[in-house]
Amino acid sequence: MVALALAVMGFLLWEEHKVHLLGALPWLILLACPLMHVFMHGGHGGHGGHDDHKGGRDE
């Protein structure tokens, strides 16, 4: 019963606010670029780096 109510509410929200959501889509794509840069570049070493690129023993 709850799932049906959520589905109906989601459908009604989509139908009433489709123009607003689709109008914001280009801005959300542009906002995704800096967010991905900040949150997804964890593997580049960063400040201080990690010791596993210095050669030496394998753990």
PQR file of N, CA, C, O and H, with PARSE charges and radii, in Angstrom:
ATOM      1  N   MET A   1       0.810  -1.188   0.000 -0.4000 1.5000
ATOM      2  CA  MET A   1       0.000   0.000   0.000 -0.0000 2.0000
ATOM      3  C   MET A   1       0.862   1.263   0.000  0.5500 1.7000
ATOM      4  O   MET A   1       0.552   2.238  -0.686 -0.5500 1.4000
ATOM      5  N   VAL A   2       1.943   1.233   0.776 -0.4000 1.5000
ATOM      6  CA  VAL A   2       2.845   2.383   0.837 -0.0000 2.0000
ATOM      7  C   VAL A   2       3.547   2.569  -0.504  0.5500 1.7000
ATOM      8  O   VAL A   2       3.728   3.696  -0.966 -0.5500 1.4000
ATOM      9  H   VAL A   2       2.195   0.442   1.333  0.4000 1.0000
ATOM     10  N   ALA A   3       3.940   1.459  -1.127 -0.4000 1.5000
ATOM     11  CA  ALA A   3       4.619   1.545  -2.424 -0.0000 2.0000
ATOM     12  C   ALA A   3       3.698   2.149  -3.481  0.5500 1.7000
ATOM     13  O   ALA A   3       4.141   2.932  -4.322 -0.5500 1.4000
ATOM     14  H   ALA A   3       3.793   0.544  -0.752  0.4000 1.0000
ATOM     15  N   LEU A   4       2.432   1.788  -3.437 -0.4000 1.5000
ATOM     16  CA  LEU A   4       1.473   2.353  -4.385 -0.0000 2.0000
ATOM     17  C   LEU A   4       1.313   3.854  -4.164  0.5500 1.7000
ATOM     18  O   LEU A   4       1.275   4.620  -5.127 -0.5500 1.4000
ATOM     19  H   LEU A   4       2.072   1.152  -2.754  0.4000 1.0000
ATOM     20  N   ALA A   5       1.219   4.277  -2.912 -0.4000 1.5000
ATOM     21  CA  ALA A   5       1.095   5.702  -2.608 -0.0000 2.0000
ATOM     22  C   ALA A   5       2.334   6.470  -3.061  0.5500 1.7000
ATOM     23  O   ALA A   5       2.218   7.566  -3.610 -0.5500 1.4000
ATOM     24  H   ALA A   5       1.250   3.655  -2.130  0.4000 1.0000
ATOM     25  N   LEU A   6       3.518   5.902  -2.834 -0.4000 1.5000
ATOM     26  CA  LEU A   6       4.748   6.558  -3.283 -0.0000 2.0000
ATOM     27  C   LEU A   6       4.815   6.631  -4.800  0.5500 1.7000
ATOM     28  O   LEU A   6       5.283   7.627  -5.351 -0.5500 1.4000
ATOM     29  H   LEU A   6       3.612   5.012  -2.388  0.4000 1.0000
ATOM     30  N   ALA A   7       4.351   5.585  -5.484 -0.4000 1.5000
ATOM     31  CA  ALA A   7       4.350   5.598  -6.943 -0.0000 2.0000
ATOM     32  C   ALA A   7       3.407   6.673  -7.484  0.5500 1.7000
ATOM     33  O   ALA A   7       3.749   7.382  -8.430 -0.5500 1.4000
ATOM     34  H   ALA A   7       3.971   4.776  -5.036  0.4000 1.0000
ATOM     35  N   VAL A   8       2.226   6.793  -6.886 -0.4000 1.5000
ATOM     36  CA  VAL A   8       1.275   7.823  -7.320 -0.0000 2.0000
ATOM     37  C   VAL A   8       1.835   9.210  -7.049  0.5500 1.7000
ATOM     38  O   VAL A   8       1.730  10.090  -7.903 -0.5500 1.4000
ATOM     39  H   VAL A   8       1.948   6.217  -6.117  0.4000 1.0000
ATOM     40  N   MET A   9       2.431   9.427  -5.874 -0.4000 1.5000
ATOM     41  CA  MET A   9       3.008  10.733  -5.554 -0.0000 2.0000
ATOM     42  C   MET A   9       4.157  11.069  -6.491  0.5500 1.7000
ATOM     43  O   MET A   9       4.283  12.210  -6.935 -0.5500 1.4000
ATOM     44  H   MET A   9       2.516   8.712  -5.180  0.4000 1.0000
ATOM     45  N   GLY A  10       4.999  10.081  -6.795 -0.4000 1.5000
ATOM     46  CA  GLY A  10       6.097  10.306  -7.724 -0.0000 2.0000
ATOM     47  C   GLY A  10       5.608  10.661  -9.116  0.5500 1.7000
ATOM     48  O   GLY A  10       6.161  11.549  -9.765 -0.5500 1.4000
ATOM     49  H   GLY A  10       4.897   9.154  -6.434  0.4000 1.0000
ATOM     50  N   PHE A  11       4.575   9.975  -9.576 -0.4000 1.5000
ATOM     51  CA  PHE A  11       4.013  10.273 -10.895 -0.0000 2.0000
ATOM     52  C   PHE A  11       3.431  11.687 -10.935  0.5500 1.7000
ATOM     53  O   PHE A  11       3.663  12.435 -11.885 -0.5500 1.4000
ATOM     54  H   PHE A  11       4.125   9.254  -9.049  0.4000 1.0000
ATOM     55  N   LEU A  12       2.675  12.045  -9.898 -0.4000 1.5000
ATOM     56  CA  LEU A  12       2.073  13.382  -9.873 -0.0000 2.0000
ATOM     57  C   LEU A  12       3.132  14.478  -9.774  0.5500 1.7000
ATOM     58  O   LEU A  12       3.009  15.515 -10.425 -0.5500 1.4000
ATOM     59  H   LEU A  12       2.486  11.438  -9.126  0.4000 1.0000
ATOM     60  N   LEU A  13       4.164  14.261  -8.972 -0.4000 1.5000
ATOM     61  CA  LEU A  13       5.256  15.243  -8.891 -0.0000 2.0000
ATOM     62  C   LEU A  13       5.956  15.385 -10.233  0.5500 1.7000
ATOM     63  O   LEU A  13       6.281  16.498 -10.646 -0.5500 1.4000
ATOM     64  H   LEU A  13       4.265  13.418  -8.443  0.4000 1.0000
ATOM     65  N   TRP A  14       6.193  14.270 -10.920 -0.4000 1.5000
ATOM     66  CA  TRP A  14       6.842  14.317 -12.228 -0.0000 2.0000
ATOM     67  C   TRP A  14       5.985  15.075 -13.228  0.5500 1.7000
ATOM     68  O   TRP A  14       6.498  15.912 -13.970 -0.5500 1.4000
ATOM     69  H   TRP A  14       5.929  13.365 -10.585  0.4000 1.0000
ATOM     70  N   GLU A  15       4.704  14.799 -13.258 -0.4000 1.5000
ATOM     71  CA  GLU A  15       3.822  15.453 -14.216 -0.0000 2.0000
ATOM     72  C   GLU A  15       3.681  16.955 -13.946  0.5500 1.7000
ATOM     73  O   GLU A  15       3.603  17.745 -14.887 -0.5500 1.4000
ATOM     74  H   GLU A  15       4.287  14.119 -12.655  0.4000 1.0000
ATOM     75  N   GLU A  16       3.647  17.349 -12.690 -0.4000 1.5000
ATOM     76  CA  GLU A  16       3.468  18.766 -12.364 -0.0000 2.0000
ATOM     77  C   GLU A  16       4.748  19.577 -12.486  0.5500 1.7000
ATOM     78  O   GLU A  16       4.695  20.774 -12.766 -0.5500 1.4000
ATOM     79  H   GLU A  16       3.710  16.708 -11.926  0.4000 1.0000
ATOM     80  N   HIS A  17       5.908  18.938 -12.279 -0.4000 1.5000
ATOM     81  CA  HIS A  17       7.166  19.677 -12.225 -0.0000 2.0000
ATOM     82  C   HIS A  17       8.152  19.244 -13.303  0.5500 1.7000
ATOM     83  O   HIS A  17       9.346  19.520 -13.187 -0.5500 1.4000
ATOM     84  H   HIS A  17       5.951  17.965 -12.052  0.4000 1.0000
ATOM     85  N   LYS A  18       7.685  18.581 -14.335 -0.4000 1.5000
ATOM     86  CA  LYS A  18       8.563  18.086 -15.403 -0.0000 2.0000
ATOM     87  C   LYS A  18       9.335  19.222 -16.061  0.5500 1.7000
ATOM     88  O   LYS A  18      10.529  19.085 -16.328 -0.5500 1.4000
ATOM     89  H   LYS A  18       6.715  18.357 -14.430  0.4000 1.0000
ATOM     90  N   VAL A  19       8.670  20.336 -16.323 -0.4000 1.5000
ATOM     91  CA  VAL A  19       9.310  21.468 -16.995 -0.0000 2.0000
ATOM     92  C   VAL A  19      10.453  22.023 -16.147  0.5500 1.7000
ATOM     93  O   VAL A  19      11.516  22.360 -16.669 -0.5500 1.4000
ATOM     94  H   VAL A  19       7.700  20.447 -16.105  0.4000 1.0000
ATOM     95  N   HIS A  20      10.228  22.117 -14.839 -0.4000 1.5000
ATOM     96  CA  HIS A  20      11.263  22.649 -13.958 -0.0000 2.0000
ATOM     97  C   HIS A  20      12.451  21.694 -13.878  0.5500 1.7000
ATOM     98  O   HIS A  20      13.604  22.125 -13.917 -0.5500 1.4000
ATOM     99  H   HIS A  20       9.365  21.844 -14.414  0.4000 1.0000
ATOM    100  N   LEU A  21      12.170  20.414 -13.767 -0.4000 1.5000
ATOM    101  CA  LEU A  21      13.253  19.433 -13.639 -0.0000 2.0000
ATOM    102  C   LEU A  21      14.077  19.346 -14.916  0.5500 1.7000
ATOM    103  O   LEU A  21      15.306  19.303 -14.862 -0.5500 1.4000
ATOM    104  H   LEU A  21      11.234  20.064 -13.736  0.4000 1.0000
ATOM    105  N   LEU A  22      13.405  19.319 -16.068 -0.4000 1.5000
ATOM    106  CA  LEU A  22      14.131  19.235 -17.331 -0.0000 2.0000
ATOM    107  C   LEU A  22      14.848  20.540 -17.649  0.5500 1.7000
ATOM    108  O   LEU A  22      15.881  20.529 -18.320 -0.5500 1.4000
ATOM    109  H   LEU A  22      12.407  19.354 -16.112  0.4000 1.0000
ATOM    110  N   GLY A  23      14.317  21.662 -17.179 -0.4000 1.5000
ATOM    111  CA  GLY A  23      14.985  22.947 -17.374 -0.0000 2.0000
ATOM    112  C   GLY A  23      16.260  23.068 -16.563  0.5500 1.7000
ATOM    113  O   GLY A  23      17.185  23.778 -16.958 -0.5500 1.4000
ATOM    114  H   GLY A  23      13.479  21.672 -16.634  0.4000 1.0000
ATOM    115  N   ALA A  24      16.316  22.381 -15.434 -0.4000 1.5000
ATOM    116  CA  ALA A  24      17.503  22.430 -14.580 -0.0000 2.0000
ATOM    117  C   ALA A  24      18.564  21.420 -15.006  0.5500 1.7000
ATOM    118  O   ALA A  24      19.686  21.462 -14.504 -0.5500 1.4000
ATOM    119  H   ALA A  24      15.565  21.804 -15.113  0.4000 1.0000
ATOM    120  N   LEU A  25      18.232  20.525 -15.914 -0.4000 1.5000
ATOM    121  CA  LEU A  25      19.151  19.456 -16.299 -0.0000 2.0000
ATOM    122  C   LEU A  25      20.493  19.952 -16.845  0.5500 1.7000
ATOM    123  O   LEU A  25      21.524  19.417 -16.435 -0.5500 1.4000
ATOM    124  H   LEU A  25      17.320  20.491 -16.322  0.4000 1.0000
ATOM    125  N   PRO A  26      20.546  20.948 -17.749 -0.5600 1.5000
ATOM    126  CA  PRO A  26      21.869  21.424 -18.206  0.2800 2.0000
ATOM    127  C   PRO A  26      22.726  21.984 -17.079  0.5500 1.7000
ATOM    128  O   PRO A  26      23.942  21.796 -17.069 -0.5500 1.4000
ATOM    129  N   TRP A  27      22.099  22.668 -16.133 -0.4000 1.5000
ATOM    130  CA  TRP A  27      22.850  23.210 -15.010 -0.0000 2.0000
ATOM    131  C   TRP A  27      23.348  22.101 -14.091  0.5500 1.7000
ATOM    132  O   TRP A  27      24.440  22.205 -13.532 -0.5500 1.4000
ATOM    133  H   TRP A  27      21.111  22.820 -16.140  0.4000 1.0000
ATOM    134  N   LEU A  28      22.566  21.049 -13.932 -0.4000 1.5000
ATOM    135  CA  LEU A  28      22.999  19.921 -13.099 -0.0000 2.0000
ATOM    136  C   LEU A  28      24.177  19.187 -13.734  0.5500 1.7000
ATOM    137  O   LEU A  28      25.068  18.708 -13.032 -0.5500 1.4000
ATOM    138  H   LEU A  28      21.679  20.964 -14.386  0.4000 1.0000
ATOM    139  N   ILE A  29      24.177  19.102 -15.048 -0.4000 1.5000
ATOM    140  CA  ILE A  29      25.305  18.473 -15.739 -0.0000 2.0000
ATOM    141  C   ILE A  29      26.569  19.309 -15.551  0.5500 1.7000
ATOM    142  O   ILE A  29      27.645  18.766 -15.300 -0.5500 1.4000
ATOM    143  H   ILE A  29      23.453  19.491 -15.617  0.4000 1.0000
ATOM    144  N   LEU A  30      26.438  20.640 -15.673 -0.4000 1.5000
ATOM    145  CA  LEU A  30      27.603  21.509 -15.450 -0.0000 2.0000
ATOM    146  C   LEU A  30      28.080  21.447 -14.003  0.5500 1.7000
ATOM    147  O   LEU A  30      29.282  21.516 -13.748 -0.5500 1.4000
ATOM    148  H   LEU A  30      25.564  21.081 -15.877  0.4000 1.0000
ATOM    149  N   LEU A  31      27.166  21.319 -13.063 -0.4000 1.5000
ATOM    150  CA  LEU A  31      27.540  21.208 -11.660 -0.0000 2.0000
ATOM    151  C   LEU A  31      28.214  19.871 -11.367  0.5500 1.7000
ATOM    152  O   LEU A  31      29.030  19.777 -10.449 -0.5500 1.4000
ATOM    153  H   LEU A  31      26.189  21.263 -13.270  0.4000 1.0000
ATOM    154  N   ALA A  32      27.884  18.851 -12.128 -0.4000 1.5000
ATOM    155  CA  ALA A  32      28.476  17.536 -11.901 -0.0000 2.0000
ATOM    156  C   ALA A  32      29.977  17.527 -12.195  0.5500 1.7000
ATOM    157  O   ALA A  32      30.717  16.758 -11.582 -0.5500 1.4000
ATOM    158  H   ALA A  32      27.222  18.927 -12.873  0.4000 1.0000
ATOM    159  N   CYS A  33      30.431  18.361 -13.111 -0.4000 1.5000
ATOM    160  CA  CYS A  33      31.860  18.373 -13.472 -0.0000 2.0000
ATOM    161  C   CYS A  33      32.758  18.728 -12.286  0.5500 1.7000
ATOM    162  O   CYS A  33      33.663  17.955 -11.973 -0.5500 1.4000
ATOM    163  H   CYS A  33      29.830  18.986 -13.609  0.4000 1.0000
ATOM    164  N   PRO A  34      32.549  19.861 -11.613 -0.5600 1.5000
ATOM    165  CA  PRO A  34      33.426  20.142 -10.472  0.2800 2.0000
ATOM    166  C   PRO A  34      33.217  19.184  -9.310  0.5500 1.7000
ATOM    167  O   PRO A  34      34.157  18.891  -8.572 -0.5500 1.4000
ATOM    168  N   LEU A  35      31.993  18.692  -9.141 -0.4000 1.5000
ATOM    169  CA  LEU A  35      31.765  17.741  -8.055 -0.0000 2.0000
ATOM    170  C   LEU A  35      32.518  16.441  -8.303  0.5500 1.7000
ATOM    171  O   LEU A  35      33.098  15.870  -7.379 -0.5500 1.4000
ATOM    172  H   LEU A  35      31.229  18.930  -9.741  0.4000 1.0000
ATOM    173  N   MET A  36      32.510  15.972  -9.549 -0.4000 1.5000
ATOM    174  CA  MET A  36      33.273  14.752  -9.848 -0.0000 2.0000
ATOM    175  C   MET A  36      34.764  15.009  -9.676  0.5500 1.7000
ATOM    176  O   MET A  36      35.491  14.134  -9.205 -0.5500 1.4000
ATOM    177  H   MET A  36      32.039  16.436 -10.299  0.4000 1.0000
ATOM    178  N   HIS A  37      35.224  16.185 -10.045 -0.4000 1.5000
ATOM    179  CA  HIS A  37      36.646  16.498  -9.890 -0.0000 2.0000
ATOM    180  C   HIS A  37      37.048  16.461  -8.419  0.5500 1.7000
ATOM    181  O   HIS A  37      38.117  15.952  -8.083 -0.5500 1.4000
ATOM    182  H   HIS A  37      34.634  16.896 -10.427  0.4000 1.0000
ATOM    183  N   VAL A  38      36.208  16.991  -7.547 -0.4000 1.5000
ATOM    184  CA  VAL A  38      36.533  17.034  -6.125 -0.0000 2.0000
ATOM    185  C   VAL A  38      36.450  15.650  -5.482  0.5500 1.7000
ATOM    186  O   VAL A  38      37.335  15.266  -4.718 -0.5500 1.4000
ATOM    187  H   VAL A  38      35.340  17.405  -7.820  0.4000 1.0000
ATOM    188  N   PHE A  39      35.391  14.903  -5.790 -0.4000 1.5000
ATOM    189  CA  PHE A  39      35.141  13.664  -5.057 -0.0000 2.0000
ATOM    190  C   PHE A  39      35.697  12.406  -5.707  0.5500 1.7000
ATOM    191  O   PHE A  39      35.753  11.369  -5.047 -0.5500 1.4000
ATOM    192  H   PHE A  39      34.672  15.215  -6.411  0.4000 1.0000
ATOM    193  N   MET A  40      36.107  12.447  -6.960 -0.4000 1.5000
ATOM    194  CA  MET A  40      36.526  11.226  -7.637 -0.0000 2.0000
ATOM    195  C   MET A  40      38.015  11.190  -7.960  0.5500 1.7000
ATOM    196  O   MET A  40      38.468  10.261  -8.628 -0.5500 1.4000
ATOM    197  H   MET A  40      36.062  13.290  -7.496  0.4000 1.0000
ATOM    198  N   HIS A  41      38.783  12.167  -7.511 -0.4000 1.5000
ATOM    199  CA  HIS A  41      40.212  12.167  -7.799 -0.0000 2.0000
ATOM    200  C   HIS A  41      41.012  11.670  -6.604  0.5500 1.7000
ATOM    201  O   HIS A  41      42.111  12.169  -6.360 -0.5500 1.4000
ATOM    202  H   HIS A  41      38.415  12.922  -6.969  0.4000 1.0000
ATOM    203  N   GLY A  42      40.508  10.727  -5.871 -0.4000 1.5000
ATOM    204  CA  GLY A  42      41.205  10.216  -4.701 -0.0000 2.0000
ATOM    205  C   GLY A  42      42.434   9.389  -5.036  0.5500 1.7000
ATOM    206  O   GLY A  42      43.308   9.229  -4.183 -0.5500 1.4000
ATOM    207  H   GLY A  42      39.616  10.321  -6.069  0.4000 1.0000
ATOM    208  N   GLY A  43      42.529   8.862  -6.238 -0.4000 1.5000
ATOM    209  CA  GLY A  43      43.633   7.986  -6.585 -0.0000 2.0000
ATOM    210  C   GLY A  43      44.848   8.675  -7.159  0.5500 1.7000
ATOM    211  O   GLY A  43      45.752   7.991  -7.639 -0.5500 1.4000
ATOM    212  H   GLY A  43      41.819   8.992  -6.930  0.4000 1.0000
ATOM    213  N   HIS A  44      44.919   9.999  -7.135 -0.4000 1.5000
ATOM    214  CA  HIS A  44      46.040  10.709  -7.745 -0.0000 2.0000
ATOM    215  C   HIS A  44      47.162  11.024  -6.768  0.5500 1.7000
ATOM    216  O   HIS A  44      48.120  11.699  -7.147 -0.5500 1.4000
ATOM    217  H   HIS A  44      44.184  10.555  -6.745  0.4000 1.0000
ATOM    218  N   GLY A  45      47.082  10.572  -5.554 -0.4000 1.5000
ATOM    219  CA  GLY A  45      48.153  10.845  -4.603 -0.0000 2.0000
ATOM    220  C   GLY A  45      47.839  12.024  -3.714  0.5500 1.7000
ATOM    221  O   GLY A  45      47.858  11.892  -2.490 -0.5500 1.4000
ATOM    222  H   GLY A  45      46.304  10.024  -5.246  0.4000 1.0000
ATOM    223  N   GLY A  46      47.555  13.155  -4.287 -0.4000 1.5000
ATOM    224  CA  GLY A  46      47.188  14.329  -3.503 -0.0000 2.0000
ATOM    225  C   GLY A  46      48.367  14.911  -2.740  0.5500 1.7000
ATOM    226  O   GLY A  46      49.519  14.721  -3.129 -0.5500 1.4000
ATOM    227  H   GLY A  46      47.540  13.262  -5.281  0.4000 1.0000
ATOM    228  N   HIS A  47      48.084  15.610  -1.667 -0.4000 1.5000
ATOM    229  CA  HIS A  47      49.118  16.244  -0.864 -0.0000 2.0000
ATOM    230  C   HIS A  47      49.749  15.211   0.059  0.5500 1.7000
ATOM    231  O   HIS A  47      49.043  14.512   0.786 -0.5500 1.4000
ATOM    232  H   HIS A  47      47.148  15.764  -1.350  0.4000 1.0000
ATOM    233  N   GLY A  48      51.050  15.116   0.034 -0.4000 1.5000
ATOM    234  CA  GLY A  48      51.744  14.167   0.891 -0.0000 2.0000
ATOM    235  C   GLY A  48      51.946  12.826   0.233  0.5500 1.7000
ATOM    236  O   GLY A  48      52.952  12.168   0.498 -0.5500 1.4000
ATOM    237  H   GLY A  48      51.623  15.684  -0.557  0.4000 1.0000
ATOM    238  N   GLY A  49      51.056  12.403  -0.593 -0.4000 1.5000
ATOM    239  CA  GLY A  49      51.196  11.149  -1.321 -0.0000 2.0000
ATOM    240  C   GLY A  49      51.135   9.928  -0.425  0.5500 1.7000
ATOM    241  O   GLY A  49      50.871  10.023   0.774 -0.5500 1.4000
ATOM    242  H   GLY A  49      50.239  12.938  -0.808  0.4000 1.0000
ATOM    243  N   HIS A  50      51.384   8.786  -1.028 -0.4000 1.5000
ATOM    244  CA  HIS A  50      51.396   7.506  -0.320 -0.0000 2.0000
ATOM    245  C   HIS A  50      52.749   6.857  -0.557  0.5500 1.7000
ATOM    246  O   HIS A  50      53.439   7.185  -1.523 -0.5500 1.4000
ATOM    247  H   HIS A  50      51.599   8.708  -2.002  0.4000 1.0000
ATOM    248  N   ASP A  51      53.128   5.942   0.318 -0.4000 1.5000
ATOM    249  CA  ASP A  51      54.445   5.320   0.223 -0.0000 2.0000
ATOM    250  C   ASP A  51      54.517   4.201  -0.795  0.5500 1.7000
ATOM    251  O   ASP A  51      55.612   3.711  -1.068 -0.5500 1.4000
ATOM    252  H   ASP A  51      52.567   5.677   1.102  0.4000 1.0000
ATOM    253  N   ASP A  52      53.401   3.771  -1.372 -0.4000 1.5000
ATOM    254  CA  ASP A  52      53.443   2.609  -2.256 -0.0000 2.0000
ATOM    255  C   ASP A  52      54.017   2.926  -3.642  0.5500 1.7000
ATOM    256  O   ASP A  52      54.171   2.001  -4.440 -0.5500 1.4000
ATOM    257  H   ASP A  52      52.511   4.169  -1.150  0.4000 1.0000
ATOM    258  N   HIS A  53      54.338   4.169  -3.967 -0.4000 1.5000
ATOM    259  CA  HIS A  53      54.938   4.463  -5.259 -0.0000 2.0000
ATOM    260  C   HIS A  53      56.461   4.601  -5.172  0.5500 1.7000
ATOM    261  O   HIS A  53      57.107   4.895  -6.178 -0.5500 1.4000
ATOM    262  H   HIS A  53      54.213   4.921  -3.319  0.4000 1.0000
ATOM    263  N   LYS A  54      57.040   4.395  -3.996 -0.4000 1.5000
ATOM    264  CA  LYS A  54      58.476   4.566  -3.802 -0.0000 2.0000
ATOM    265  C   LYS A  54      59.281   3.306  -4.091  0.5500 1.7000
ATOM    266  O   LYS A  54      60.500   3.317  -3.923 -0.5500 1.4000
ATOM    267  H   LYS A  54      56.515   4.156  -3.179  0.4000 1.0000
ATOM    268  N   GLY A  55      58.648   2.232  -4.516 -0.4000 1.5000
ATOM    269  CA  GLY A  55      59.380   0.985  -4.729 -0.0000 2.0000
ATOM    270  C   GLY A  55      59.562   0.279  -3.406  0.5500 1.7000
ATOM    271  O   GLY A  55      58.917   0.686  -2.439 -0.5500 1.4000
ATOM    272  H   GLY A  55      57.657   2.223  -4.653  0.4000 1.0000
ATOM    273  N   GLY A  56      60.332  -0.679  -3.289 -0.4000 1.5000
ATOM    274  CA  GLY A  56      60.535  -1.304  -1.981 -0.0000 2.0000
ATOM    275  C   GLY A  56      59.707  -2.563  -1.832  0.5500 1.7000
ATOM    276  O   GLY A  56      59.378  -3.228  -2.814 -0.5500 1.4000
ATOM    277  H   GLY A  56      60.856  -1.009  -4.075  0.4000 1.0000
ATOM    278  N   ARG A  57      59.377  -2.880  -0.607 -0.4000 1.5000
ATOM    279  CA  ARG A  57      58.749  -4.164  -0.310 -0.0000 2.0000
ATOM    280  C   ARG A  57      57.266  -4.170  -0.632  0.5500 1.7000
ATOM    281  O   ARG A  57      56.588  -3.146  -0.540 -0.5500 1.4000
ATOM    282  H   ARG A  57      59.644  -2.340   0.191  0.4000 1.0000
ATOM    283  N   ASP A  58      56.774  -5.341  -1.010 -0.4000 1.5000
ATOM    284  CA  ASP A  58      55.351  -5.530  -1.263 -0.0000 2.0000
ATOM    285  C   ASP A  58      54.693  -6.057  -0.009  0.5500 1.7000
ATOM    286  O   ASP A  58      55.235  -6.939   0.657 -0.5500 1.4000
ATOM    287  H   ASP A  58      57.324  -6.173  -1.084  0.4000 1.0000
ATOM    288  N   GLU A  59      53.538  -5.529   0.316 -0.4000 1.5000
ATOM    289  CA  GLU A  59      52.843  -6.005   1.505 -0.0000 2.0000
ATOM    290  C   GLU A  59      51.553  -6.664   1.119  0.5500 1.7000
ATOM    291  O   GLU A  59      50.816  -7.134   1.986 -0.5500 1.4000
ATOM    292  H   GLU A  59      53.098  -4.812  -0.225  0.4000 1.0000
TER
END
